[in-house]
Amino acid sequence: MGADKTADFVSDMRDFNVTPHVAQNTTNRLSAIDGRTIRHCGYELSQQKRKRVEEPFGWGKTIGGLARPMLRGVKKLDFKFTLTMAAYDLIKLPRLIGVTA
């Protein structure tokens, strides 16, 4: 389960017998994720997949103009989001099918 990395969330997940897959705080602060979670190979794989899931949203915010859209209405914003994600897919498509430029 991935979500906030607060100590409360992590302890709640452990109470439910669910392994919390959140990013470990590697700075000088105390992390809610300890060695019990990061020792498994699935944790590293989960973090790699998490990054892959977040990439299109980051691209949409910085390049696609979704950070501060100047639109009113759910339909218009939905269209802009769909168009931005379609553009992201088209940009990544050559790499996915192995075409080199």
C-alpha positions, 0 to 999 in steps of 0.5 A: 500500500502506498500513500503518505509517509507519516508515522501514523499511516505506517503504524496503522498499516502495520496494525492491518498487516499491510506492508506500507510501500512509501518512500523512506526518509533518507535525510537526517530526520527519523523515518517511519519506514525501518529495516523491516520494510526496506530489506525486501527486494519487493520494496525496491521494485515498488519504489521503481514502479511508483516513480514510473507512475508519477512521471506522467503527472510530473510531466503534465504539470511542468510541460503540459500546463496542468499545474495552474490550468486557466480553465473553468468547468470539469469538462474543459479541465477533463479535456485538457488532462486527457489531451495532455496525457495523450501527448505524453503517450505520443512522446514516449511511444517511440521509446516504447516501440524501440524506434531510434531517431 
